[in-house]
Amino acid sequence: MHETASPTTTTTPVHPAVRPGHIHLRVSDLERSMAFYRDVLGFELIQNPQGTVAFMSAGGYHHHIALNTWESLGGPPPAAGHAGIHHIAFTYPSRRDLAIAYKRLLDHGVTITSLLDHGVTEAIYFKDPDGIGVEISWDCPEERWDYLDDGTLNVALSIPFDGASLLAELDG
């Protein structure tokens, strides 16, 4: 007989230093995806053992992204309306760094699906070659954050912003 654990309420939150460690994506074409994450987003290839998986990172970390074709070689993009990843996100250290990444996307002809100011972040959304949603963003200074009347942080804002204002970060 298969038993399932009953849900419990925990009163101790996870340690505040816990962060996602890496993402591991099933892709249909490893070379194409490696080129996208390397050439368009700028991640470095750390290892590509047997040509079936790629480990990529920023700044020499062991890996922020793993890509494989183990169960997905030649497969279709994820179907809309199914459970799965909505998008993956990468946070840049400054608005200028986000502007550099945005220009890189434009230079590579990536179709941008939206540019949104969430109050706590400014984010750019697009899809990778397998149709997986990607977000790149920067965290706005805390003094700019928006709070609701009850004092809770408003993270549900989605106000479109103009990419030209972001690219202006590159002037001077």
C-alpha positions as CSV (number, residue, x, y, z in Angstrom):
1,M,0.0,0.0,0.0
2,H,1.3,3.4,-0.9
3,E,1.2,6.0,1.9
4,T,1.4,9.7,1.4
5,A,2.6,12.1,4.1
6,S,-0.2,14.2,5.5
7,P,0.4,18.0,5.0
8,T,1.7,19.7,8.0
9,T,2.1,23.4,8.8
10,T,5.6,24.5,9.5
11,T,6.2,27.6,11.5
12,T,9.9,27.8,10.8
13,P,10.7,29.5,7.5
14,V,13.6,28.3,5.3
15,H,16.9,29.9,6.0
16,P,17.0,33.4,4.3
17,A,20.2,32.6,2.4
18,V,18.6,29.7,0.5
19,R,18.6,30.4,-3.3
20,P,17.9,28.2,-6.3
21,G,21.2,26.5,-7.1
22,H,20.8,25.8,-10.9
23,I,18.3,24.9,-13.5
24,H,18.4,21.7,-15.6
25,L,16.5,21.8,-18.9
26,R,15.5,19.2,-21.3
27,V,16.2,20.6,-24.8
28,S,15.6,19.2,-28.3
29,D,18.9,20.2,-29.8
30,L,21.9,20.5,-27.5
31,E,24.2,22.4,-29.8
32,R,21.5,25.0,-30.6
33,S,20.7,25.5,-26.9
34,M,24.3,25.7,-25.9
35,A,24.8,28.4,-28.6
36,F,21.8,30.3,-27.3
37,Y,22.8,30.3,-23.7
38,R,26.5,31.0,-24.6
39,D,26.2,33.5,-27.5
40,V,23.0,35.3,-26.7
41,L,23.0,35.2,-22.9
42,G,26.8,35.0,-22.4
43,F,27.0,31.9,-20.1
44,E,30.3,30.0,-20.3
45,L,30.4,26.3,-21.1
46,I,32.0,24.5,-18.2
47,Q,31.7,20.9,-19.3
48,N,30.0,18.9,-22.1
49,P,30.7,15.2,-21.2
50,Q,30.0,12.8,-24.0
51,G,28.1,15.5,-25.9
52,T,24.8,14.6,-24.1
53,V,24.7,17.3,-21.4
54,A,26.2,20.7,-21.0
55,F,27.0,22.5,-17.8
56,M,27.1,26.3,-18.1
57,S,27.8,29.2,-15.7
58,A,28.5,32.8,-15.0
59,G,31.8,33.7,-13.4
60,G,33.2,30.2,-13.2
61,Y,30.6,28.7,-10.8
62,H,30.3,24.9,-11.3
63,H,27.0,25.4,-13.2
64,H,23.9,27.6,-13.2
65,I,22.4,25.9,-16.2
66,A,22.5,22.3,-17.2
67,L,21.1,21.3,-20.6
68,N,20.4,17.7,-21.8
69,T,18.7,15.8,-24.6
70,W,18.3,12.5,-22.7
71,E,14.5,12.3,-23.1
72,S,13.9,15.2,-25.4
73,L,16.2,14.9,-28.5
74,G,14.2,16.3,-31.4
75,G,11.2,16.8,-29.2
76,P,8.6,19.6,-29.6
77,P,8.4,22.7,-27.4
78,P,6.5,22.5,-24.2
79,A,2.7,22.4,-24.8
80,A,0.7,25.4,-23.6
81,G,-1.8,24.6,-21.0
82,H,0.2,21.9,-19.3
83,A,1.9,21.9,-16.0
84,G,5.6,22.8,-16.1
85,I,8.0,25.7,-15.9
86,H,6.4,29.1,-16.6
87,H,9.8,30.7,-17.1
88,I,13.4,30.7,-15.7
89,A,14.9,33.9,-14.4
90,F,18.3,35.4,-14.2
91,T,18.9,38.5,-12.0
92,Y,21.6,41.0,-13.1
93,P,23.5,43.1,-10.6
94,S,22.5,46.5,-12.0
95,R,20.2,48.2,-14.4
96,R,23.2,48.9,-16.6
97,D,24.0,45.2,-16.7
98,L,20.4,44.5,-17.7
99,A,20.7,47.1,-20.4
100,I,23.8,45.4,-21.8
101,A,22.0,42.0,-21.8
102,Y,18.9,43.6,-23.4
103,K,21.1,45.0,-26.2
104,R,22.7,41.6,-26.7
105,L,19.2,40.1,-27.1
106,L,18.3,42.7,-29.7
107,D,21.6,42.3,-31.5
108,H,20.9,38.5,-31.8
109,G,17.3,39.1,-33.1
110,V,15.6,37.6,-30.1
111,T,11.9,38.3,-30.0
112,I,11.0,40.1,-26.7
113,T,7.6,39.1,-25.4
114,S,7.4,41.9,-22.8
115,L,9.3,44.4,-20.7
116,L,7.6,44.8,-17.3
117,D,8.3,46.9,-14.2
118,H,7.1,44.8,-11.3
119,G,7.9,47.5,-8.7
120,V,10.6,45.3,-7.2
121,T,12.3,44.4,-10.5
122,E,12.4,45.5,-14.1
123,A,12.1,42.4,-16.2
124,I,12.5,41.4,-19.8
125,Y,10.8,38.3,-21.1
126,F,11.5,36.1,-24.2
127,K,11.7,32.4,-25.1
128,D,14.7,30.2,-25.7
129,P,15.0,28.0,-28.9
130,D,12.8,25.3,-27.3
131,G,10.1,27.8,-26.3
132,I,11.0,27.8,-22.7
133,G,10.2,31.2,-21.1
134,V,13.2,33.2,-19.9
135,E,13.2,36.3,-17.7
136,I,16.2,38.6,-17.2
137,S,15.9,41.3,-14.6
138,W,17.5,43.5,-12.0
139,D,16.3,44.2,-8.5
140,C,15.2,47.8,-8.0
141,P,16.4,49.6,-4.9
142,E,14.2,48.9,-1.9
143,E,13.2,52.6,-1.6
144,R,11.4,52.2,-4.9
145,W,9.4,49.1,-3.8
146,D,5.6,49.4,-3.6
147,Y,3.6,48.4,-0.6
148,L,-0.1,47.7,-0.3
149,D,-2.3,49.5,2.3
150,D,-1.8,46.6,4.7
151,G,2.0,47.1,4.6
152,T,2.7,43.9,2.6
153,L,5.1,44.1,-0.4
154,N,3.3,44.5,-3.7
155,V,5.0,42.0,-6.0
156,A,2.1,41.6,-8.4
157,L,2.7,44.9,-10.4
158,S,3.2,44.5,-14.1
159,I,3.6,47.9,-15.7
160,P,5.1,47.9,-19.3
161,F,8.1,50.0,-19.7
162,D,10.0,51.3,-22.8
163,G,13.1,49.5,-23.8
164,A,14.6,52.8,-25.0
165,S,14.7,54.0,-21.4
166,L,16.7,50.9,-20.5
167,L,19.1,51.3,-23.4
168,A,19.7,54.9,-22.3
169,E,21.7,53.3,-19.4
170,L,24.4,52.6,-22.1
171,D,24.9,56.3,-23.0
172,G,28.0,57.8,-21.6
